[in-house]
Amino acid sequence: MSKRSILTARDLPVRDVSMSVAGITVHAETIVVETQQRIELIDLTDRIMALVRDRGVSEGLVSLSSLHTTCTVFINEAQAALLADIKRFLEQMVARDAEWLHNNPDHSDCDRMNADAHIRALLLGHGLTLQVSGGELVLGQWQRILLGELDGPRARSLRVQLMGVA
């Protein structure tokens, strides 16, 4: 078993894109979110809604992807007590101080001691695809787009791609 992680490298850096061809608009950008805590849940809904409205897509899809293995994006209600419960659930389900091989220098070259963050991310997921209809995100009454920081504080990058028709 190798102690080193396998690096995913692109031939070209990811770039912002904005184009319209034959009535179809594609807009892609990387947004950065600065987190303040090791485990933090941040509501991104208004930011993503504004991006959709600003680009003039009336019908289509928006895709969000975390570019980190210990940062997630998911849908849930953004109510303070529930967010505290979600954080507590994650901490109870995946103990930070368990004997994770990823944290053991005999097995891993990772010095962040963050195996718990990687495993918690498995529970929440790294990407979302949402519908756009009538120029607005399609979300249920209580649904919000949440970023889950699991190994902060750090600057986190999310890739947002919007595709559709005006």
Secondary structure, DSSP 8 states (H G I E B T S, - for coil): --SS------SS----EEEEETTEEEEEEEEEEE--SSSEEEE-HHHHHHHHHHHT-SEEEEEEEESSTTEEEEEE---HHHHHHHHHHHHHHS-TTS--GGG-TTT----S--HHHHHHHHHH-SEEEEEEETTEE---TT-EEEEEESS-S-EEEEEEEEEEE-
